[in-house]
Amino acid sequence: MTAATASGPPRRPPAWVLAPVAGLAPALAFPPFGLVVGLAGFGLMLWLLDRAEPAKPLRSAFWRGWLAGTAYFAVGTWWVTEAFLVDAANQGWMAPIALALLAGGLGLFWGAAGLVYRLLRPVGVLRLVVFAGVLCLFEWLRGHVLTGFPWNLPGEAWRAGSAPSQAASVLGAYGLSWVTVAAAAAPGLIEGRRPGRATLGALAAAGVVVAGLYGFGLVRLSRPAPSRPDAPLIRVVQADVRQESKYDAESFAAIVDRYVGLTARPGARVPDVVVWSEGAVPAAVNDYLAPGTWTRAAIAGALRPGQTLLVGAYRVAGPPERPTYYNSLAAVRAGEAGDLRVVGLYDKFRLVPFGEYMPMDGVMSRIGFKKLVHVGDGFMPGPRPRPLVVPGLPSVQPLICYESLFPGFTREGAAASGARADWIVNVSNDAWFGATSGPIQHLNLASYRAIEEGLPIVRATPTGVSAVIDPFGRPLPDASLGLGKKGFIDAQLPEKLKPTFFSRAGDLLFWVLIGFSAVGAVVSRRSHQRTDQNYFAPVPPN
């Protein structure tokens, strides 16, 4: 007799070990890791919720969901600690606290999802659609509560521009999340060594769904990206300016010289539009473009007559005694004789909590927390988004940094203005996050906005990743600059596609899927009531 048979079957690891694994695995599906097999962690989460402790099932399900969510968000947002190390002397102590609060706070959404799922107590294969619906409903709430933080939605784990990602053009990121979670969680239905026919059918259906994602995407990607010979030539400038140098007054002139030098560098032809990142010049745009300043003269000298500079910058409005600060994108047109004229402004609508404004400012200030951005008392949000119309150029929807995370943001702008933009410009200051996974994931998430809307994106950051992205979410060949690279991209603006289903209907199909999950919960509960009144009993095998 072997030791294994003498002691009985080996015991599985406890739930407090398996639950973080259930969150860690799908987090590794996102760039730069790309371990798509990790999405099976959703199956492990479903399996754990179905086996919540019978004595305290709701509490057990909440903690298992919270542990999984906290691990998921800790891996997905650890880069936030880099932002506090820019000014390490004053803010470094906040880095571990910020990560713990961010990951643990976002994990509450998954904990609540686990509790609600267990409260509904579905049975059979309907557990799959109920689990997908509950988790993705709380992911939608995560994207909307307290301005929202939809970073790394499950459906965005597919690399943007890949075949499965193309379903976002129909479903949007939230709808694709439901499909992804439902398909990936199917192995969690398996009970014992010999799954029943219903479970095998669910596993086969999940395989068909995944194959459908690839098939739809391959067909969509088989079409050539539209182009126009007269499309504007865009130059994206990436000066590789680290965030800490922006707080050094002695570096100011060198920063301006970098941007000006790259802007003026000759290319195959003169660009129509030059794009600088968010916060490119560490000063108010009112100041460095003021008449008579050397900075205005330097920028004017780098531009040719008729060129337009799109630059992310903060601006000051209102009386000097009560100034108001906005995080903005300014469109600056170069005229004859070296003059500059601001021909368009966009003020950021969605601000970053704790970065650009401080929620519960009085309480947070008393315990020592400070905003990351040292600009006045924080920024004010601008009006609701709408495309920016610059004379002589295709209309553009600006997305400043964090705004590129939000599905439907560009669609809202089109609805507000009555006109669809021709392209998206995303200026971001990813220098805050150094050479971490943050900038790489931010590029992936921003690229989903191209797929959803069928619009090209021009993305500019100070340290990478900058890129020109086609309306299928793919960077153009030789049109990207990675982390820590200094240079510029010259590329013709890709042509937009016809309006996608998502750009016309928004999250309609997502809510249809949530409704399907709700029907599944009702049907399952009625079935359970007919067979067993003990809703918190262990799940019977199929």
N, C-alpha and C positions, 0 to 999 in steps of 0.2 A: 504494500500500500504506500503510495507516495504521500509526501507532506501535504500536498494540495488537497488530496482526497480525504486525508485524515482530519483536516481542519475545515472541510466544507469548501464551497466555492469562494473565490477571492472576493473580498468586499470592495465595492466601488468607492471612489473618493467621496467625501461628504459634499453636500450642496454648497457650502460656503467656499469650496475649492472649484467646483464645476461651474457655478454661476459666473464668476469673473471670466472663466474660459469662454463661456457662451457669449460674452461681450467682446472679449479680446479678439476672437477669431474673425468676426465680420469686420472689425476695425482694420485688420490687416489686409482686407480686400481692396482698400483704397490706395491710390498712389501715395508714396512711391513704392509701396510693398507689392501691390497687385496680386495678392494671393486670393483669387476669386473663390477657391475652394473654401476659404474661411467663412463664406456666407452660410455654410452649413451650421454655423454657431446658432443661427436662429432656430434650427431644429432642436439643438440641445436646450435652448431656452424654453421652447414649447414642452419638451420632455420634462424639464425640471418643474415647470408650473403645474403640469398635470400630476406631479407627485409631491405637491406641497404637503407639509406635515398635517395629517388628518386632525390632530388636536387643535391646531391653530392655522387653518388653511389660508385665510386671508392675510394674516400677518406674515406667514411664511412666503406666500406668493409675492407680497410687496417687497420683502427683503431680497428675495432671489432676483426679482426684476431690477431692483435698485443696484445690487452688486453687479449684475450684467451691464446695466447702463453706465454705471460709474467707470467700469473697466473700458467700455467702448469709447466713452468721451475722454477718458484720461489718455488713451492712445491717440485719439483723433485731435486733441487740443493741447497736447503737452508743449507745443511750440509757443503758447502764450507766455510761458515763463521767460522767453528770450526778451520780450518787450520790457519786462521789469529790470532786466540786466543792462539795458541801455544807460540808465541812470542808477547804477547799482548802489552807489553810496546812499541815495535817498529812498530808492524803491526796491532794491534787491530783496529785502526781507519779506516783501509781499509776494514774491514769485511762488513759493510752495503753497502759501495760503490761497492765492488766486487760483492755482490749478485744482487744489482740493475743493474749493468752493464751486468752481465752474463745473468740474466733472461730477461732483456729488450733487450739485443743484440740478444739472441736466439729467442726471441719473434718476431724479425724482419722477420724471415723466415716464421712464420705463418701469419704475416701481409702481406707479399708479396704473400703468397698463397691465402689469402682472396682477394687481389686486382686482381690477375690473374683469379681466379674463377669468380669474378664478371665481369671482362672484357670479358670472354668467354660467359657469360650469358646463360648457358644451361637451358632447360625447361624440364618439365615432369620428368619421373623417371630417365632419363639420367643424371640429376643433381647429382645423387648418385655416379656414376662411375667417372664423371668429378671431383667432389669434392675429392674423394679418390685419384685420380691420381695426382691432383695438389698438395694437401697437402703432399702426400708421395714423390712426386718429390722434393719438398722443404726440406723434411726430409732427403732425400738422399744428397742433397746439404749441409745440416747441417753436415752430416757425412763426408764431403770431403773438404769444404772450410776452408782455413787457418789451415791445418792439420786435421780438422774435430773434432767434439765432438758429437758422436752418443749416447749420454746418454739417456736412457729411450725412445727408439723408440716405437711407439704405439704397434707394434706387440709383443714387449717384456713385455707387461703388464701381459700376462698370466704367472703364476708361472712356472719357468723352471722345466722340469720334469713332468709337468701336461700333460693331453691328448692334449689340443689345442696347446701346445708349440711344439709338435712333427712335426707339419707342417713345422717348420723351416728347417727340414732335406731335404725338397723339395724346398720350396720357399725362404729360407733364412729369416733373420729378416726384410729386407725391403719388400719382397713379402708378408710376413705374416702381415706386417703393413698395406699394401693396403687392404688385405682381412678383417682385423680387423676393419679398419676405414669404409670401405664400408658397412659391416654388422652392425656396431654399429650406423652409421649415418642414417640408414633407417627410424627410427621414425621421422627424420627431414623433410621427404617428406609429412607428414600428413598435410592436409589443411582442416580446419573446422572440424565439428563433424562427418561427413560422408565421409570418404576417398573413392576415386574412385577405380575402379577395378585395374587400373594400379598400384596405390599406394599399394593396398592390395597384389597384386602380388609381388611387390618389397619387402614388409615386409615378405611375405611367403618365398621368395627366400633367404632373409637374415637369416631367421630361419633355412632353409635347410643348408646354408653355415656353420652356427655355429654348427649345429648337425653333419655336415660332419667333422669339425675340431675335435670334440670329438670322432666321430667314427673312423677316421683314427688314431688318437692318441691311443685310447684304443686297436686297433688291433696291432699297433706297440709295445705298451708297454706289450702286452700279451706274447711276446717272452722273454724268459729268457736272461739276460745279459750274453754274452759269458765270459768264464773264462778259465784260464790255471793253472794247479797245479804248474808249474815251473815259474810262473810270479814273477817278482822281488817284494820283500817286501819293501814298502816305509814308512819312518818315516817322518811325518810333525811336525816340532817343532813350537809351539806358546808360546813365552816367556812372553807375556803380558807386553811389554815394552811401556810405554806411550811416545808420541813424545817429550814432553818437557824435559823428563829426558835425551834425547840424546844430549842435548846442555849443560848438566852438566858434566864437566870433572870428578868430583868425582864419578859419576855413571858409568863411563866407565867399570871399572873392574867388577862391579856387573852385568852389562848387558852381558858381555862375559861369566861370571860364570853361568848365567841363561841358556844361549844357550848350553854351554858345558855340564852342569849338566843334562839337558833334553836329550841331544844327547847320553850321556853315560849311561843313566838309562837302566837297563836290562829289556828285554821284553821276550815274548814267544820264539822268535828267533831273531837272529841278522839281522837288516835291511840291504838290499843291497844299498839303497839310502836314504840319509838324506836331507831334504829340509828345508832351512832357508829362511825367508822372504826377500823382498826387504829392503835394508838398515838395515839389522839385526844388524851389528856392525857399530857404527857411526864413521867410519874411512875409509880411502882408503884401498882397498884390497891389494894394493902393500905394504902398511905399516904393516898391522896386520898379513900378511903372510910372511913378510920378514924373512930370516934366522936369527936365534939368538934371536928373540923376544919372550917374555913370552906368547903372544897371540898365536903365531904359535905352541908353545909347548903345550899350553892348548888344542887347537883344535886337534892337532895330538894325544894327550893323550885320547881324547874322542872318536876317531874313531878306528875301527878295521881294520887290513890289508885287502885291497880289497874293503872297503866301499868307496862310492862316496858321497861327499857333494856338493849339488847344493845351492849356496848362492847368494842372490842379494846384490850387492855392487857397489859403484862407484870406478872407477880406473883412474889412471893418466897415460897419455902417452905423448911422445914428450920430448923435452929438458926442463930442469928445468926453463930456462928463459921464455919459451913460452909453458907452459903445456896445454894439452888438456884433458878434463874430459869426461868420458863416464859413463852412468848408465848401469851397466852390470849384467849378470849372469855368475858366474864362476863355473865350474865343477872341483872339487878338489878331487884327488884320494889319499887315504891313502896307503902307502906301508909298507914294513917290516921295523923294527927298528924305527918306528915312523916318517918316512919322509912323506912329502906332495908334491904332484905334480899337477899343474894346467893342466888338460887334455882337457879343452874346454872353450871357451869364446863366449858369445853372447852380443853384444852391442845394447841397445834399439834403435829402428828405429823411432818410433813415440814418440816425446817428448811432455810434457804437456806445452802449452803456459801459461806464467805467473808463472808457477811452476818450470819448469826446464830450460826454456829459456824465454827471454823477447822480445816479438814482439815490433818493433819500440823502441828499447832499449834507444836510445838517448832522445826521447821525454818523455818516461815514467820515466826515471831516473830524468829528470829535474823537474817533478811534484811530485817526492817523492815516486813513486811506486818501489817496490823491489821484486825480486823473492822470493818465499817461501823457496826454497832450497838454503842454503848458501854454495855453492860449486863453488869456482873460479868465472869465468864470465858466468857460466851456462854450460850445457852439450852440447856436439856435438852428432848428430844422427849417429847411426851405419849404416852399409850397409843394403840393403833390406833383409827381414827375410828369413831364410832357416832353416831346422831342424839342431839341434846340435847332432853330432854323437860322443858318448862317448864309447870307447872300452868296450865290454862286456855288454852293456846295450841297450835296445830298443831305437831307435832314438826319440828325443824329440824336440818339437817346443816350445821354451820359449816365453812367453808373460809377459812382465814386466808392471804391474799395468794397466795403461791407454790403453795399446795395446789390452787388453782383450775385449774392447768395440767394436772392429771393425770386422764386418762380413767379411769373406773372407781373413782375415790376414793369417791364417794358410794355406789356399788354395794357397795364393801367394807364401808362402815358399816352398810348394810342387812343384809348377810350376817352381820356380827358380832353385831348386835342382834336379828335375826329380824324386824325391822319396817322398812318403807320410810318414809323421811322424807316430810313433806308439802311442804317447801320447802327451799331452800338460802339461807343468808346468807353472803355473801362480803365480809369486811372486809379492806381492803388499805391499805397506806401508799404509794401511788404518788406521794406528794409527793417521794420520793427522786429521781424521774426527770423532774421539771419539765415544761415544755411541749414534750415530745418525742413521738416515735411510740410510746414504751413504754406509757404509760397507755391509749392508743387500742387498741393491739394486745392489751393485757391484758384490756380489756373484751371484745374479740372472742373471745379464747380462753376466758375464763370463761363466755361465753354458750353455747359448745359443750357445757358440762356440763349446761345446761338441755335442749338438744336430745337429748343422749344419754340422759338420765334421765327426760325428760318432766316435769320439775319446774320451777317458777318460781324465779328467783334475785333476791334483794335485795342490791344491791352498794353498799357505802359506802366512799368514799375521802376524804381530807382536801382534795384539790385537784382532783378529777375523774379519771376520769369515773364518777359515781355514777348508778345507774339501777335501776328495777324492770323485770325482764325476764320475759316470759311463757315458758311451757314449749316454745315453738317457737324460742326464742333471740332474740326481738324485744323491744327496749325498748317499754314501754307508751307510748302517745301522751302527750306533756307530762309524762313521768316520767323525765327524765334531766337531769343537770347536767354541762355540759362543763368543759373545763380552765379553771382560774382563776375559776370561778364560786362565789359565796357564796350559800347559800340552803338550802332544804329541799324534799323531795318528799313529798307526801301521796298515797298510792295504796292501793287495796284489793289485798290479796294475791291474785294470780291462782290459780285452782284448778289442781291438778295433773292431768296426763293419766293414762290407764291405763298400767301398766308397758310400756315400750318393749321391743323385742326385745333391744336392747343391755343394758338394765337387768336382763334375765333371763339372758342368755347371755354377756354380756361380750364379749371379743375372739374368740369362737369363729369367726366368719366371717373375721376377719383371718387366723387360723391356717389356715383352709381355703384362703384365697388364697395364703398362703405355701407350703402344700403343693402347690397348683397350679403355682406357680413352680418348686418343686423337681422335680416331674414333668417340666415343660418343660425344665429343665436336663438331666435324665437322657436324655430322648428326643432332645434336640438333640445331646448329646454322642455318643450311639450312632450317630446319623445322620452326624455328622462323622467318627467313627472309620471308618465304612464307605467314606467318600469321600476322606478326606485325613488322614494321620497328623500333619501339621504343624499343631498346634492354634493356633499363634501367627501363622499366615500372615494377610495382609490379608483383610478380609471380601470374599467374592465378591459381585458384584452379583446381585440377584434376577432 
